[in-house]
Amino acid sequence: MALFESHIFCCTNRREPGHKRGCCAEKDADALREYMKKKIKELNLPKTRVNNAGCLDRCELGPCMVIYPAGVWYSCKTRDDVDEIISEHLQGGKIVERLKLPG
């Protein structure tokens, strides 16, 4: 049996200011990841883990995350986006198409 049903990796990578690709950290990634962790704990979602990740190499589209084992990538810019991913993807089993990043 799997240790986690959903394992979420949130990019919080930092680059030097003014880098041409930007970085997720300058787009509030740390706060969004902490918010997601808090909400998942409040909802008592079993076997769900939220982790920090280094660069996921989608800097221009961030902040970004990937949820395994589904392998779905999201661009998550607001707390409302986080809430929608939790309710639709993690609780409802449906991909949030408007936030999904291409393959």
GIDAKA-V21100 format. One record per residue. N is the residue number from 1. RES is the residue in three letters. PSI is psi in whole degrees, 0 to 359 (* if undefined). Layout:
BEGIN
n=N res=RES psi=PSI
n=N res=RES psi=PSI
END
This chain:
BEGIN
n=1 res=MET psi=140
n=2 res=ALA psi=143
n=3 res=LEU psi=320
n=4 res=PHE psi=139
n=5 res=GLU psi=327
n=6 res=SER psi=127
n=7 res=HIS psi=116
n=8 res=ILE psi=125
n=9 res=PHE psi=118
n=10 res=CYS psi=122
n=11 res=CYS psi=128
n=12 res=THR psi=26
n=13 res=ASN psi=143
n=14 res=ARG psi=133
n=15 res=ARG psi=167
n=16 res=GLU psi=146
n=17 res=PRO psi=138
n=18 res=GLY psi=3
n=19 res=HIS psi=139
n=20 res=LYS psi=333
n=21 res=ARG psi=349
n=22 res=GLY psi=192
n=23 res=CYS psi=158
n=24 res=CYS psi=325
n=25 res=ALA psi=321
n=26 res=GLU psi=354
n=27 res=LYS psi=27
n=28 res=ASP psi=25
n=29 res=ALA psi=320
n=30 res=ASP psi=313
n=31 res=ALA psi=321
n=32 res=LEU psi=320
n=33 res=ARG psi=317
n=34 res=GLU psi=320
n=35 res=TYR psi=316
n=36 res=MET psi=315
n=37 res=LYS psi=315
n=38 res=LYS psi=313
n=39 res=LYS psi=319
n=40 res=ILE psi=321
n=41 res=LYS psi=316
n=42 res=GLU psi=322
n=43 res=LEU psi=352
n=44 res=ASN psi=48
n=45 res=LEU psi=117
n=46 res=PRO psi=147
n=47 res=LYS psi=39
n=48 res=THR psi=129
n=49 res=ARG psi=133
n=50 res=VAL psi=123
n=51 res=ASN psi=151
n=52 res=ASN psi=145
n=53 res=ALA psi=148
n=54 res=GLY psi=199
n=55 res=CYS psi=126
n=56 res=LEU psi=6
n=57 res=ASP psi=33
n=58 res=ARG psi=43
n=59 res=CYS psi=317
n=60 res=GLU psi=340
n=61 res=LEU psi=0
n=62 res=GLY psi=178
n=63 res=PRO psi=143
n=64 res=CYS psi=162
n=65 res=MET psi=160
n=66 res=VAL psi=138
n=67 res=ILE psi=121
n=68 res=TYR psi=152
n=69 res=PRO psi=358
n=70 res=ALA psi=330
n=71 res=GLY psi=31
n=72 res=VAL psi=130
n=73 res=TRP psi=137
n=74 res=TYR psi=149
n=75 res=SER psi=122
n=76 res=CYS psi=103
n=77 res=LYS psi=343
n=78 res=THR psi=167
n=79 res=ARG psi=326
n=80 res=ASP psi=322
n=81 res=ASP psi=316
n=82 res=VAL psi=312
n=83 res=ASP psi=320
n=84 res=GLU psi=320
n=85 res=ILE psi=319
n=86 res=ILE psi=310
n=87 res=SER psi=317
n=88 res=GLU psi=310
n=89 res=HIS psi=304
n=90 res=LEU psi=320
n=91 res=GLN psi=324
n=92 res=GLY psi=347
n=93 res=GLY psi=18
n=94 res=LYS psi=138
n=95 res=ILE psi=137
n=96 res=VAL psi=93
n=97 res=GLU psi=323
n=98 res=ARG psi=339
n=99 res=LEU psi=351
n=100 res=LYS psi=135
n=101 res=LEU psi=149
n=102 res=PRO psi=148
n=103 res=GLY psi=*
END
